[in-house]
């Protein structure tokens, strides 16, 4: 727990047990042959984030920060037939990340290693309908570093729930991206105003090196 005598800063929350989240960097979202690209979405900004995320993952490995590869996994057992599914059908959302398919696999430059924790979700937030909170508590994690896609949906939804559950939040702005360019900055602004810290990969790495 953060001492009440310390100022609440990016640096101070990084002194606590920390994990790096890499969210939804999967073939259906990122690959040129994935469902998103075939559905007409640009994946260019996703590709720009890949080397940044890969570098951060290496830095985290070296620093002993646990890395969680979090992916979307849809199947008949978790689809349901509520507003989540009905809205996606009505908006012709691409059918993405069906469990066990190539599209659900992590994009090759970011394939998980044996040292990484792979965790599957089935809604925007990784906390909804999963045991993520319990597993993080078992590891005494208090601060979460966020990378991945989409900034305004799966990243922000998980950020919101993390903050409300008591986790300190840090989002690496150049390690996240949006399908809709007009949603990127507003999402980061909203996170910074209400839920956590937003910083760059360079500043994050510099802080780790200083400590």
PEQUICOR-V672149 format. One record per residue. N is the residue number from 1. PSI is psi in whole degrees, -180 to 180 (* if undefined). Layout:
# PEQUICOR-V672149
n;psi
N;PSI
N;PSI
This chain:
# PEQUICOR-V672149
n;psi
1;142
2;131
3;139
4;-14
5;-12
6;144
7;149
8;100
9;166
10;-45
11;-40
12;-38
13;-21
14;-12
15;-12
16;163
17;126
18;150
19;149
20;125
21;131
22;112
23;123
24;29
25;73
26;160
27;-44
28;-26
29;-40
30;-36
31;147
32;-23
33;10
34;173
35;-36
36;-49
37;-42
38;-25
39;3
40;3
41;143
42;134
43;11
44;-46
45;-31
46;-43
47;-35
48;-30
49;-22
50;-53
51;-31
52;-47
53;-42
54;-42
55;-43
56;-37
57;-42
58;-41
59;-44
60;-42
61;-47
62;-35
63;-4
64;19
65;123
66;138
67;125
68;117
69;105
70;126
71;157
72;138
73;105
74;136
75;175
76;-29
77;-28
78;-1
79;-50
80;-175
81;40
82;-161
83;-35
84;-53
85;-43
86;-40
87;-41
88;-40
89;-46
90;-31
91;8
92;40
93;136
94;141
95;100
96;152
97;51
98;135
99;129
100;-1
101;165
102;-39
103;-27
104;-13
105;152
106;141
107;133
108;-43
109;-18
110;27
111;132
112;145
113;172
114;-25
115;-5
116;149
117;124
118;129
119;132
120;137
121;171
122;12
123;177
124;-51
125;134
126;-10
127;-17
128;120
129;23
130;175
131;26
132;-47
133;-46
134;-41
135;-38
136;-38
137;-37
138;-29
139;3
140;28
141;134
142;-22
143;136
144;129
145;128
146;132
147;169
148;-160
149;165
150;145
151;-46
152;-7
153;-84
154;-38
155;-54
156;-38
157;-42
158;-37
159;-48
160;-50
161;-38
162;-48
163;-44
164;-23
165;-2
166;7
167;146
168;140
169;134
170;126
171;130
172;107
173;-37
174;5
175;19
176;159
177;165
178;150
179;-33
180;114
181;-31
182;-4
183;-15
184;-61
185;-43
186;-37
187;-46
188;-39
189;-42
190;-42
191;-45
192;-33
193;-33
194;-22
195;-24
196;-163
197;145
198;127
199;180
200;163
201;-37
202;-45
203;-38
204;-47
205;-40
206;-42
207;-43
208;-42
209;-36
210;-27
211;*
